[in-house]
Amino acid sequence: MLADTEPVPKAGPHEWVGLAMLALPALLVALDLTVHHLAVPSVSSPPGGCG
């Protein structure tokens, strides 16, 4: 026995703005960690180029 259900409404502009507000900081943190991961070996090597 199946009940009649209403169709699920599509996401409006308000929902998309909320998604962007959550996704953008996560993207920026991921980008920052990537840059940090790539920069640490050159920053931590001693002056003179050994390593």
LINRA-V956353 format. One record per residue. N is the residue number from 1. RES is the residue in three letters. OMEGA is omega in degrees with one decimal (NA if undefined). Layout:
n=N res=RES omega=OMEGA
n=N res=RES omega=OMEGA
This chain:
n=1 res=MET omega=-179.0
n=2 res=LEU omega=178.1
n=3 res=ALA omega=175.6
n=4 res=ASP omega=179.6
n=5 res=THR omega=177.8
n=6 res=GLU omega=177.6
n=7 res=PRO omega=-179.5
n=8 res=VAL omega=-179.7
n=9 res=PRO omega=178.5
n=10 res=LYS omega=-179.9
n=11 res=ALA omega=178.0
n=12 res=GLY omega=-178.7
n=13 res=PRO omega=-178.7
n=14 res=HIS omega=179.8
n=15 res=GLU omega=179.5
n=16 res=TRP omega=176.8
n=17 res=VAL omega=177.3
n=18 res=GLY omega=177.3
n=19 res=LEU omega=178.8
n=20 res=ALA omega=179.8
n=21 res=MET omega=177.5
n=22 res=LEU omega=-174.7
n=23 res=ALA omega=-177.1
n=24 res=LEU omega=176.7
n=25 res=PRO omega=178.1
n=26 res=ALA omega=177.4
n=27 res=LEU omega=179.8
n=28 res=LEU omega=177.3
n=29 res=VAL omega=178.5
n=30 res=ALA omega=178.3
n=31 res=LEU omega=179.0
n=32 res=ASP omega=179.1
n=33 res=LEU omega=177.3
n=34 res=THR omega=178.6
n=35 res=VAL omega=178.9
n=36 res=HIS omega=-179.3
n=37 res=HIS omega=-179.9
n=38 res=LEU omega=-175.3
n=39 res=ALA omega=-174.2
n=40 res=VAL omega=-179.3
n=41 res=PRO omega=-179.0
n=42 res=SER omega=179.7
n=43 res=VAL omega=-175.4
n=44 res=SER omega=178.7
n=45 res=SER omega=-179.1
n=46 res=PRO omega=177.6
n=47 res=PRO omega=-179.4
n=48 res=GLY omega=174.1
n=49 res=GLY omega=177.1
n=50 res=CYS omega=175.7
n=51 res=GLY omega=NA
